[in-house]
Amino acid sequence: MLVSKLVSPTPGRLWPVMFLVAVALLSACSGPKDTVIPADANRWESDLRPTLDQMSGEDKRLIVSYLARMKQATAFGGQAVPPGTTVGQAINAERTFQKEDLVNRGQTRDAQDQRERERAEAERQVSSIVTISLVSKEILPTNVAGGGPSQQAALTFELRNVDVANRNVTSINGVLRLSDTLFGRELKTIQVNDREGLPAGATRSWQTLVPLSQQATTDERMRNSDLRDIKVVFDAESLQLADGTTLQFPVNIGRS
C-alpha cells in the first residue's frame, strides 16, 4: 500500500512565493494617486503622463491645475512641490486651495462693491456742491526749446457752485480724471488745488496745461478727441467751506 506524505515547503522554497504574493498585494493596493510627483518640474510631462492617462473627471482637472500652479510659483521663486508629494495629496491640496480661493475672491468682491458704493455716494455729495466740466481744449504749437514737452494741451474747465444751501466754497482739492467715452480708457489725470474760491451760485473758469507725447496712444486720443468724446470725473479729496467746514472724501484717493 502506498502512503502519501504531506511535505511542507522548505524555507528556501517559501521566500520566492512570499515575494510574489507581496508584489501582487502591493500592485493591487497602489493606483494613480500613489504616484510620487518628481521634484524636477521638467520631468512632469514625461513621468506623469501615464498616471494622468489613467485619470479622468474632477481628479484629473485638480491635479493638472495643481501642477500648473506649482510650475508658475516656482518660476517666480515660490515654493516647489514638497518632496515625496503624491498625486493624491496634490489633488487634496488643490481642492482645499480652490475652496479657500473661492471664499477669498468672494470677500474681495464684497469689499470692492462696498468701495464702489462709497465712491458713488462721495461723487453724489461732491456733485451736489461743485461741478466741473471741460469747456475747451487747445493744442499748443510744438515746443522744441528748453527741453520742454513736444506738445501741450491747454484745457479750460468750468467750475460751478450748485450747493442748494448757498454755501461759499473757499478751496477745492482733488483729481480730475479724463477718459475716452468710447472705450473708457483713461487719458489724463489732473491734480486740482484751487484756492481762488467759488461763491454760492457762481461760475468761473479754471485753466491748466497738460503735456502730450508724440508716442503715447492715450495722448494721441487726447489730441484728436472732440470735447463731447471726453468724459470728466472729479474725485474730490476735500472741499473747504467759508463757514470753516471741511468736507473730506478719502474714499476717492487712490482710485485705480
C-alpha positions as a Markdown table, in Angstrom:
| # | Residue | x | y | z |
|---|---|---|---|---|
| 1 | Met | 0.0 | 0.0 | 0.0 |
| 2 | Leu | 1.3 | 3.5 | -1.0 |
| 3 | Val | 1.2 | 6.1 | 1.8 |
| 4 | Ser | 1.3 | 9.7 | 0.6 |
| 5 | Lys | 3.1 | 12.3 | 2.7 |
| 6 | Leu | 2.3 | 16.0 | 3.1 |
| 7 | Val | 5.6 | 17.7 | 2.6 |
| 8 | Ser | 5.9 | 21.3 | 3.9 |
| 9 | Pro | 7.9 | 23.6 | 1.7 |
| 10 | Thr | 11.4 | 24.3 | 2.9 |
| 11 | Pro | 12.3 | 27.8 | 4.0 |
| 12 | Gly | 14.4 | 28.2 | 0.8 |
| 13 | Arg | 11.4 | 27.5 | -1.4 |
| 14 | Leu | 9.0 | 29.6 | 0.7 |
| 15 | Trp | 10.7 | 33.0 | 0.1 |
| 16 | Pro | 10.1 | 33.3 | -3.6 |
| 17 | Val | 6.4 | 32.5 | -3.0 |
| 18 | Met | 6.1 | 35.1 | -0.3 |
| 19 | Phe | 7.8 | 37.7 | -2.5 |
| 20 | Leu | 5.4 | 37.1 | -5.4 |
| 21 | Val | 2.4 | 37.4 | -3.1 |
| 22 | Ala | 3.7 | 40.6 | -1.6 |
| 23 | Val | 4.3 | 42.2 | -5.0 |
| 24 | Ala | 0.8 | 41.1 | -6.1 |
| 25 | Leu | -0.7 | 42.7 | -3.0 |
| 26 | Leu | 1.2 | 45.9 | -3.4 |
| 27 | Ser | 0.2 | 46.1 | -7.1 |
| 28 | Ala | -3.4 | 45.6 | -6.1 |
| 29 | Cys | -3.4 | 48.3 | -3.5 |
| 30 | Ser | -1.4 | 51.0 | -5.5 |
| 31 | Gly | -3.0 | 53.3 | -8.1 |
| 32 | Pro | -2.5 | 56.6 | -9.9 |
| 33 | Lys | -3.0 | 58.6 | -6.8 |
| 34 | Asp | 0.0 | 56.9 | -5.1 |
| 35 | Thr | 2.4 | 58.1 | -7.8 |
| 36 | Val | 5.0 | 60.4 | -6.3 |
| 37 | Ile | 5.4 | 63.8 | -8.2 |
| 38 | Pro | 9.0 | 64.3 | -9.4 |
| 39 | Ala | 10.9 | 67.2 | -7.7 |
| 40 | Asp | 12.1 | 68.3 | -11.2 |
| 41 | Ala | 9.2 | 70.1 | -13.0 |
| 42 | Asn | 10.9 | 69.3 | -16.3 |
| 43 | Arg | 10.1 | 65.6 | -15.7 |
| 44 | Trp | 6.4 | 66.1 | -15.1 |
| 45 | Glu | 5.3 | 65.8 | -18.7 |
| 46 | Ser | 7.1 | 62.5 | -19.3 |
| 47 | Asp | 6.9 | 60.9 | -15.9 |
| 48 | Leu | 3.3 | 61.7 | -15.0 |
| 49 | Arg | 1.8 | 61.2 | -18.5 |
| 50 | Pro | 0.9 | 57.5 | -17.8 |
| 51 | Thr | -0.6 | 58.4 | -14.5 |
| 52 | Leu | -2.7 | 61.2 | -16.0 |
| 53 | Asp | -3.9 | 59.0 | -18.8 |
| 54 | Gln | -5.4 | 56.7 | -16.1 |
| 55 | Met | -7.4 | 59.5 | -14.6 |
| 56 | Ser | -10.5 | 61.4 | -15.7 |
| 57 | Gly | -13.0 | 63.9 | -14.4 |
| 58 | Glu | -12.6 | 66.1 | -11.4 |
| 59 | Asp | -9.4 | 64.4 | -10.1 |
| 60 | Lys | -7.6 | 64.9 | -13.4 |
| 61 | Arg | -8.7 | 68.6 | -13.5 |
| 62 | Leu | -7.4 | 69.2 | -10.0 |
| 63 | Ile | -4.0 | 67.6 | -10.5 |
| 64 | Val | -3.5 | 69.4 | -13.8 |
| 65 | Ser | -4.4 | 72.7 | -12.1 |
| 66 | Tyr | -2.1 | 71.9 | -9.1 |
| 67 | Leu | 0.9 | 71.2 | -11.4 |
| 68 | Ala | 0.2 | 74.4 | -13.4 |
| 69 | Arg | 0.0 | 76.5 | -10.3 |
| 70 | Met | 3.2 | 75.0 | -8.8 |
| 71 | Lys | 5.1 | 75.5 | -12.0 |
| 72 | Gln | 4.1 | 79.1 | -12.1 |
| 73 | Ala | 5.0 | 79.6 | -8.5 |
| 74 | Thr | 8.5 | 78.1 | -8.9 |
| 75 | Ala | 9.0 | 80.3 | -12.0 |
| 76 | Phe | 8.6 | 83.3 | -9.8 |
| 77 | Gly | 10.7 | 82.0 | -6.9 |
| 78 | Gly | 7.8 | 80.4 | -5.0 |
| 79 | Gln | 7.8 | 77.1 | -3.1 |
| 80 | Ala | 8.3 | 74.0 | -5.1 |
| 81 | Val | 6.3 | 70.8 | -4.7 |
| 82 | Pro | 7.3 | 69.3 | -1.3 |
| 83 | Pro | 9.5 | 66.1 | -1.7 |
| 84 | Gly | 7.5 | 62.9 | -1.7 |
| 85 | Thr | 4.2 | 64.5 | -2.5 |
| 86 | Thr | 1.9 | 62.0 | -4.2 |
| 87 | Val | -0.7 | 62.7 | -6.8 |
| 88 | Gly | -3.5 | 62.0 | -4.3 |
| 89 | Gln | -2.0 | 64.5 | -1.8 |
| 90 | Ala | -1.7 | 67.1 | -4.6 |
| 91 | Ile | -5.3 | 66.6 | -5.5 |
| 92 | Asn | -6.4 | 67.1 | -1.9 |
| 93 | Ala | -4.2 | 70.2 | -1.6 |
| 94 | Glu | -5.6 | 71.7 | -4.8 |
| 95 | Arg | -9.2 | 71.0 | -3.7 |
| 96 | Thr | -8.5 | 72.9 | -0.5 |
| 97 | Phe | -6.8 | 75.7 | -2.2 |
| 98 | Gln | -9.6 | 76.3 | -4.7 |
| 99 | Lys | -12.3 | 76.3 | -1.9 |
| 100 | Glu | -10.3 | 78.8 | 0.1 |
| 101 | Asp | -9.6 | 80.9 | -3.1 |
| 102 | Leu | -13.3 | 80.9 | -3.9 |
| 103 | Val | -14.1 | 82.3 | -0.4 |
| 104 | Asn | -11.3 | 84.9 | -0.6 |
| 105 | Arg | -12.4 | 86.1 | -4.1 |
| 106 | Gly | -16.0 | 86.4 | -2.8 |
| 107 | Gln | -14.8 | 88.5 | 0.1 |
| 108 | Thr | -12.7 | 90.6 | -2.2 |
| 109 | Arg | -15.7 | 91.2 | -4.5 |
| 110 | Asp | -17.8 | 92.3 | -1.5 |
| 111 | Ala | -15.1 | 94.7 | -0.4 |
| 112 | Gln | -14.8 | 96.1 | -3.9 |
| 113 | Asp | -18.6 | 96.5 | -4.2 |
| 114 | Gln | -18.5 | 98.3 | -0.8 |
| 115 | Arg | -15.8 | 100.7 | -2.0 |
| 116 | Glu | -17.7 | 101.4 | -5.2 |
| 117 | Arg | -20.9 | 102.2 | -3.3 |
| 118 | Glu | -18.9 | 104.6 | -1.0 |
| 119 | Arg | -17.2 | 106.2 | -4.1 |
| 120 | Ala | -20.6 | 106.7 | -5.8 |
| 121 | Glu | -22.0 | 108.3 | -2.7 |
| 122 | Ala | -19.0 | 110.6 | -2.4 |
| 123 | Glu | -19.3 | 111.6 | -6.0 |
| 124 | Arg | -23.0 | 112.3 | -5.5 |
| 125 | Gln | -22.2 | 114.5 | -2.5 |
| 126 | Val | -19.5 | 116.4 | -4.3 |
| 127 | Ser | -21.6 | 117.0 | -7.4 |
| 128 | Ser | -24.4 | 118.4 | -5.2 |
| 129 | Ile | -22.0 | 121.2 | -4.2 |
| 130 | Val | -19.4 | 121.7 | -7.0 |
| 131 | Thr | -19.5 | 120.6 | -10.7 |
| 132 | Ile | -16.5 | 120.7 | -13.0 |
| 133 | Ser | -16.8 | 120.3 | -16.8 |
| 134 | Leu | -14.4 | 120.6 | -19.7 |
| 135 | Val | -15.4 | 123.5 | -22.0 |
| 136 | Ser | -12.4 | 124.0 | -24.3 |
| 137 | Lys | -9.2 | 122.3 | -25.5 |
| 138 | Glu | -6.4 | 123.9 | -27.5 |
| 139 | Ile | -3.4 | 122.1 | -28.8 |
| 140 | Leu | -0.4 | 124.5 | -28.5 |
| 141 | Pro | 2.4 | 124.6 | -31.1 |
| 142 | Thr | 5.3 | 122.2 | -30.6 |
| 143 | Asn | 7.8 | 123.4 | -28.1 |
| 144 | Val | 11.3 | 122.4 | -29.2 |
| 145 | Ala | 13.2 | 124.9 | -27.0 |
| 146 | Gly | 14.4 | 124.4 | -23.5 |
| 147 | Gly | 13.9 | 120.7 | -23.4 |
| 148 | Gly | 10.2 | 121.1 | -22.7 |
| 149 | Pro | 7.4 | 118.8 | -23.8 |
| 150 | Ser | 7.0 | 118.3 | -27.5 |
| 151 | Gln | 3.4 | 119.5 | -27.3 |
| 152 | Gln | 0.9 | 120.7 | -24.8 |
| 153 | Ala | -2.9 | 120.9 | -24.5 |
| 154 | Ala | -4.4 | 124.0 | -22.9 |
| 155 | Leu | -7.6 | 122.8 | -21.1 |
| 156 | Thr | -10.3 | 125.1 | -19.8 |
| 157 | Phe | -12.7 | 123.8 | -17.2 |
| 158 | Glu | -15.9 | 125.4 | -15.9 |
| 159 | Leu | -16.3 | 125.3 | -12.1 |
| 160 | Arg | -19.8 | 125.9 | -10.8 |
| 161 | Asn | -21.1 | 126.1 | -7.2 |
| 162 | Val | -24.5 | 124.4 | -7.3 |
| 163 | Asp | -24.9 | 124.0 | -3.5 |
| 164 | Val | -28.6 | 124.4 | -2.6 |
| 165 | Ala | -27.6 | 125.6 | 0.8 |
| 166 | Asn | -25.9 | 128.6 | -0.8 |
| 167 | Arg | -22.6 | 127.9 | 1.0 |
| 168 | Asn | -19.4 | 129.5 | -0.3 |
| 169 | Val | -16.6 | 127.2 | -1.2 |
| 170 | Thr | -13.1 | 128.6 | -0.4 |
| 171 | Ser | -10.9 | 125.7 | -1.7 |
| 172 | Ile | -11.2 | 122.7 | -3.9 |
| 173 | Asn | -8.8 | 119.7 | -3.8 |
| 174 | Gly | -8.9 | 116.5 | -5.8 |
| 175 | Val | -8.2 | 114.8 | -9.0 |
| 176 | Leu | -9.8 | 115.3 | -12.4 |
| 177 | Arg | -9.9 | 112.1 | -14.5 |
| 178 | Leu | -10.3 | 112.5 | -18.2 |
| 179 | Ser | -11.3 | 109.4 | -20.1 |
| 180 | Asp | -12.4 | 108.3 | -23.6 |
| 181 | Thr | -16.2 | 107.9 | -23.6 |
| 182 | Leu | -16.0 | 105.4 | -26.4 |
| 183 | Phe | -13.6 | 102.9 | -24.8 |
| 184 | Gly | -13.5 | 104.1 | -21.2 |
| 185 | Arg | -9.7 | 104.4 | -21.4 |
| 186 | Glu | -8.2 | 107.0 | -19.0 |
| 187 | Leu | -6.5 | 109.8 | -20.9 |
| 188 | Lys | -5.2 | 112.2 | -18.3 |
| 189 | Thr | -5.3 | 112.7 | -14.5 |
| 190 | Ile | -5.0 | 116.3 | -13.4 |
| 191 | Gln | -4.4 | 117.4 | -9.8 |
| 192 | Val | -6.7 | 120.3 | -8.6 |
| 193 | Asn | -5.6 | 122.5 | -5.7 |
| 194 | Asp | -7.7 | 125.6 | -6.2 |
| 195 | Arg | -7.7 | 128.4 | -3.6 |
| 196 | Glu | -9.5 | 131.1 | -5.5 |
| 197 | Gly | -12.8 | 130.3 | -4.0 |
| 198 | Leu | -16.2 | 129.7 | -5.5 |
| 199 | Pro | -19.1 | 131.8 | -4.0 |
| 200 | Ala | -22.6 | 130.3 | -3.9 |
| 201 | Gly | -24.2 | 130.1 | -7.3 |
| 202 | Ala | -21.0 | 131.4 | -9.0 |
| 203 | Thr | -19.4 | 130.0 | -12.2 |
| 204 | Arg | -15.8 | 130.6 | -13.3 |
| 205 | Ser | -13.1 | 129.2 | -15.4 |
| 206 | Trp | -10.0 | 127.2 | -14.4 |
| 207 | Gln | -7.2 | 126.5 | -16.8 |
| 208 | Thr | -4.3 | 124.1 | -16.9 |
| 209 | Leu | -1.6 | 122.8 | -19.3 |
| 210 | Val | -1.0 | 119.1 | -19.8 |
| 211 | Pro | 1.9 | 117.6 | -21.8 |
| 212 | Leu | 1.3 | 115.5 | -24.8 |
| 213 | Ser | 3.8 | 112.8 | -26.0 |
| 214 | Gln | 4.1 | 112.1 | -29.7 |
| 215 | Gln | 4.4 | 108.3 | -29.0 |
| 216 | Ala | 1.7 | 107.7 | -26.3 |
| 217 | Thr | -1.6 | 106.3 | -27.8 |
| 218 | Thr | -3.6 | 107.9 | -25.0 |
| 219 | Asp | -2.1 | 111.3 | -25.8 |
| 220 | Glu | -3.0 | 110.8 | -29.4 |
| 221 | Arg | -6.6 | 110.3 | -28.4 |
| 222 | Met | -6.4 | 113.3 | -26.1 |
| 223 | Arg | -5.1 | 115.4 | -29.0 |
| 224 | Asn | -7.7 | 114.3 | -31.5 |
| 225 | Ser | -10.9 | 113.7 | -29.5 |
| 226 | Asp | -13.7 | 116.2 | -29.5 |
| 227 | Leu | -14.9 | 117.6 | -26.2 |
| 228 | Arg | -18.1 | 115.5 | -26.4 |
| 229 | Asp | -15.9 | 112.4 | -26.5 |
| 230 | Ile | -14.0 | 113.2 | -23.3 |
| 231 | Lys | -15.6 | 112.3 | -20.0 |
| 232 | Val | -14.6 | 114.3 | -16.9 |
| 233 | Val | -14.9 | 112.8 | -13.4 |
| 234 | Phe | -13.9 | 114.8 | -10.4 |
| 235 | Asp | -12.6 | 112.7 | -7.5 |
| 236 | Ala | -12.7 | 115.3 | -4.7 |
| 237 | Glu | -10.4 | 114.8 | -1.7 |
| 238 | Ser | -11.7 | 117.8 | 0.2 |
| 239 | Leu | -13.9 | 120.9 | -0.1 |
| 240 | Gln | -13.3 | 123.8 | 2.3 |
| 241 | Leu | -16.4 | 126.0 | 3.0 |
| 242 | Ala | -16.4 | 129.6 | 4.1 |
| 243 | Asp | -18.0 | 128.7 | 7.5 |
| 244 | Gly | -14.9 | 126.7 | 8.4 |
| 245 | Thr | -16.4 | 123.3 | 7.5 |
| 246 | Thr | -14.1 | 120.8 | 5.6 |
| 247 | Leu | -15.7 | 118.0 | 3.7 |
| 248 | Gln | -13.3 | 115.1 | 3.3 |
| 249 | Phe | -13.7 | 112.3 | 0.7 |
| 250 | Pro | -10.8 | 109.9 | 1.4 |
| 251 | Val | -12.6 | 107.1 | -0.5 |
| 252 | Asn | -11.6 | 108.7 | -3.8 |
| 253 | Ile | -7.9 | 108.7 | -3.0 |
| 254 | Gly | -6.0 | 106.0 | -4.9 |
| 255 | Arg | -8.8 | 105.1 | -7.3 |
| 256 | Ser | -7.3 | 102.5 | -9.7 |
